[in-house]
Amino acid sequence: MISNKKILDCPVATTINLIGNKWKLLIIRDLLGGTKRFGELRKNLQGISQRVLTENLRELENDGLLNRKVFAEVPPRVEYSLNKTGLSLQPVINAMAEWGTKYKKNLLP
């Protein structure tokens, strides 16, 4: 289910509206490597609180970018994975990584 966020006329604004914070981008980056559990994501995203991770995962799910699978176990197990729409962000993330690498090379002596 896609959230009620206003879909803006500008495609760049739409993209930023969906993935425009550092945590969402890093969550997507991690999930491009495959399905992850909540604890794995939190461990990989140093500095993120449990509350912020939960909020961002819910928003990504509501925006139709990832799937959340709950297993009926004790303790409960939840896995997150990118769906087809979320996976389509891979070229965006790759371009950002490439740009960041080039920037760091030019910035550092």
C-alpha contacts under 8 A as a table, 3 or more apart, distances in Angstrom:
res1	aa1	res2	aa2	distance
1	M	61	E	7.73
1	M	62	N	5.46
1	M	63	D	6.66
1	M	64	G	5.97
2	I	62	N	5.12
2	I	63	D	4.33
2	I	64	G	5.31
3	S	59	E	7.91
3	S	62	N	5.31
3	S	63	D	5.27
7	I	14	T	5.98
8	L	11	P	7.08
8	L	13	A	6.35
8	L	14	T	5.49
9	D	13	A	7.73
9	D	14	T	7.52
10	C	13	A	5.25
10	C	14	T	6.33
11	P	14	T	4.96
11	P	15	T	6.28
12	V	15	T	5.17
12	V	16	I	6.20
13	A	16	I	5.06
13	A	17	N	5.93
14	T	17	N	5.02
14	T	18	L	6.42
15	T	18	L	5.23
15	T	19	I	6.12
15	T	20	G	7.09
16	I	19	I	5.29
16	I	20	G	4.11
16	I	21	N	7.87
17	N	20	G	5.62
18	L	60	L	7.64
18	L	63	D	7.08
19	I	24	K	5.55
19	I	25	L	5.99
20	G	24	K	7.09
20	G	25	L	7.22
21	N	24	K	5.60
21	N	25	L	6.48
22	K	25	L	5.29
22	K	26	L	6.23
23	W	26	L	5.09
23	W	27	I	6.00
23	W	45	L	7.96
23	W	48	I	7.77
23	W	53	L	7.66
23	W	56	N	7.22
24	K	27	I	5.04
24	K	28	I	6.11
24	K	56	N	6.22
24	K	57	L	7.84
24	K	60	L	7.53
25	L	28	I	5.19
25	L	29	R	6.11
25	L	93	I	7.62
26	L	29	R	4.85
26	L	30	D	6.17
26	L	45	L	7.31
27	I	30	D	5.18
27	I	31	L	6.17
27	I	41	L	7.10
27	I	45	L	7.74
28	I	31	L	5.04
28	I	32	L	6.11
28	I	82	L	7.46
28	I	86	G	7.48
29	R	32	L	5.31
29	R	33	G	7.36
29	R	90	Q	7.93
29	R	93	I	6.77
30	D	33	G	5.70
30	D	34	G	7.53
30	D	41	L	7.27
30	D	44	N	7.80
31	L	34	G	5.11
31	L	35	T	6.01
31	L	36	K	6.60
31	L	80	Y	7.59
31	L	81	S	5.93
31	L	82	L	6.20
32	L	82	L	7.03
32	L	87	L	6.72
32	L	90	Q	7.06
34	G	81	S	6.45
34	G	82	L	7.81
35	T	79	E	6.45
35	T	80	Y	5.56
35	T	81	S	4.56
35	T	82	L	7.59
36	K	40	E	6.04
36	K	41	L	6.47
36	K	79	E	5.60
36	K	80	Y	5.42
36	K	81	S	6.62
37	R	40	E	5.29
37	R	41	L	6.44
37	R	77	R	7.57
37	R	78	V	5.95
37	R	79	E	4.53
37	R	80	Y	6.09
38	F	41	L	5.25
38	F	42	R	6.24
38	F	78	V	6.78
38	F	79	E	6.79
38	F	80	Y	7.42
39	G	42	R	5.08
39	G	43	K	6.08
40	E	43	K	5.15
40	E	44	N	6.21
41	L	44	N	5.16
41	L	45	L	6.10
42	R	45	L	5.16
42	R	46	Q	6.86
42	R	48	I	6.73
42	R	49	S	7.73
42	R	50	Q	7.22
42	R	53	L	7.15
43	K	46	Q	6.16
45	L	48	I	5.93
48	I	52	V	6.42
48	I	53	L	6.41
49	S	52	V	5.27
49	S	53	L	6.18
50	Q	53	L	5.21
50	Q	54	T	6.10
51	R	54	T	5.15
51	R	55	E	6.17
52	V	55	E	5.09
52	V	56	N	6.14
53	L	56	N	5.22
53	L	57	L	6.07
54	T	57	L	5.19
54	T	58	R	6.16
55	E	58	R	5.19
55	E	59	E	6.23
56	N	59	E	5.06
56	N	60	L	6.13
57	L	60	L	5.13
57	L	61	E	6.11
58	R	61	E	5.06
58	R	62	N	6.02
59	E	62	N	5.00
59	E	63	D	5.97
60	L	63	D	5.09
60	L	64	G	6.39
60	L	65	L	5.38
60	L	66	L	5.98
61	E	64	G	5.22
61	E	65	L	5.70
61	E	66	L	4.92
61	E	67	N	6.12
61	E	68	R	7.16
62	N	65	L	7.66
64	G	67	N	7.90
64	G	83	N	7.83
64	G	85	T	7.12
64	G	86	G	7.59
65	L	82	L	6.06
65	L	83	N	5.90
65	L	84	K	7.63
65	L	85	T	5.50
65	L	86	G	4.21
65	L	87	L	7.89
66	L	80	Y	6.82
66	L	81	S	5.55
66	L	82	L	4.15
66	L	83	N	5.02
66	L	85	T	7.89
66	L	86	G	5.96
67	N	80	Y	5.68
67	N	81	S	5.29
67	N	82	L	5.98
67	N	83	N	6.01
68	R	78	V	6.81
68	R	79	E	5.81
68	R	80	Y	4.75
68	R	81	S	6.76
69	K	78	V	5.54
69	K	79	E	5.17
69	K	80	Y	6.42
70	V	76	P	7.19
70	V	77	R	5.94
70	V	78	V	4.46
70	V	79	E	6.57
71	F	76	P	6.17
71	F	77	R	5.23
71	F	78	V	6.15
72	A	76	P	6.07
72	A	77	R	7.30
73	E	76	P	4.78
73	E	77	R	6.43
74	V	77	R	7.75
82	L	85	T	7.49
82	L	86	G	4.92
82	L	87	L	5.72
83	N	86	G	5.15
83	N	87	L	6.05
84	K	87	L	5.10
84	K	88	S	6.27
85	T	88	S	5.16
85	T	89	L	7.24
86	G	89	L	5.61
86	G	90	Q	7.88
87	L	90	Q	5.69
88	S	91	P	7.08
89	L	92	V	5.22
89	L	93	I	6.37
90	Q	93	I	5.16
90	Q	94	N	5.99
91	P	94	N	4.95
91	P	95	A	5.97
92	V	95	A	5.18
92	V	96	M	6.27
93	I	96	M	5.07
93	I	97	A	6.17
94	N	97	A	5.05
94	N	98	E	6.12
95	A	98	E	5.09
95	A	99	W	6.06
96	M	99	W	5.10
96	M	100	G	6.01
97	A	100	G	5.08
97	A	101	T	6.14
98	E	101	T	5.18
98	E	102	K	6.31
99	W	102	K	5.18
99	W	103	Y	6.07
100	G	103	Y	5.02
100	G	104	K	6.11
101	T	104	K	5.24
101	T	105	K	6.30
102	K	105	K	5.15
102	K	106	N	6.30
103	Y	106	N	5.23
103	Y	107	L	6.00
104	K	107	L	4.99
104	K	108	L	5.96
105	K	108	L	5.49
105	K	109	P	7.67
106	N	109	P	7.42
